[in-house]
């Protein structure tokens, strides 16, 4: 009499990559889109509150990155560094030379204390034409300017390129888009289409690292 071997069923555990997405107030409009596009392939985690500048980023780096040890870290949290302290002054919240040192420290800490792949997102440009001192409820008018953002991006790019860090050119993506696709109603925060543009650019950079 012939016997039949029992049918074996196997369950395969799929371990997803983990992405830590650290972004400033602009990222509040795209971070859930990034999570949605990568669902089923990458676990996306981000701090509940936006990270306004590199000083804040250094403060949360231990809990957000070094303790979590994600596979990939995407950082775009430098807009606040360029913020003019008060109207009529050219002094910035984080002066350019201190910004460079903060970026260097962030890169070194991630390299020394984790195995995470770092992607640095450049600061998207502001739209100065949409600044309106009387109607800007967020108080962004005159606090940010196109020239300073270019200078901070250039300083970070020079440093990061020498370290072999992948740079996600969010700035260039916005500049290349049409005005309708990158509309910023108050000069800083993006409309729905603009948030979609940034989300897809970030997803593409993450996919290149998988």
C-alpha positions, 0 to 999 in steps of 0.5 A: 500500500502506497503512502502519501507524504504530507503536503508541506506548506512554507511561509516566507517572511519578507523583511522590508527595508526601512527608510527614515524620512527627516523633513522640515515643514515642506515635508508635511505635504509629501511624507505620507505620499512617500509612504504610500508609494513605497508601501509593501516594499519599504517601511517608512518612518518619520518624526511626528513633528517637522525638523526645522533646521540642522540644529534640531536635526542634530538633537533628534539624530540619536533617536531618529537614526542612530538608535533605529539603524534604518537601511536608508535615511533621506534628509531634507530639513534645512530650509529653517537654517536660511531663515532671516532672523528679523525683517531688514536684517541679513542675519540667518538663523543658522549662519552659513559657516555653522550650517556647513559644520552641522551638515558635516557633523550629521554626515560623520555621525551617521557614517560612524555610528550606523550602516545607513545609506544617506540621501541628502535632499537639497532645499527647494527654492522659494517663490518670492513673487508670492510673498505678501506681507499683509496676507501671509498668515504663516509669516514667511514673507521676507524671511526666506530668499532665493539667493540664500537657499542657493548659497546653502545648497551649494555649500552642502553640495560641495561638502557632501560630494567630497564625501560621496553622499548621494544628493537628491536635487529637489531644488533642481526638480522644482526649478525645472517644473512648470509654475503650475506644477510647483505652485507655492501659494505663500511662497514656501509651502507647495500645492498638491501638485507640487507635493506630488512632484517632491514625493515622486522625486524622493521615491525615485532616489530611494528606489535607486538605493534598494 
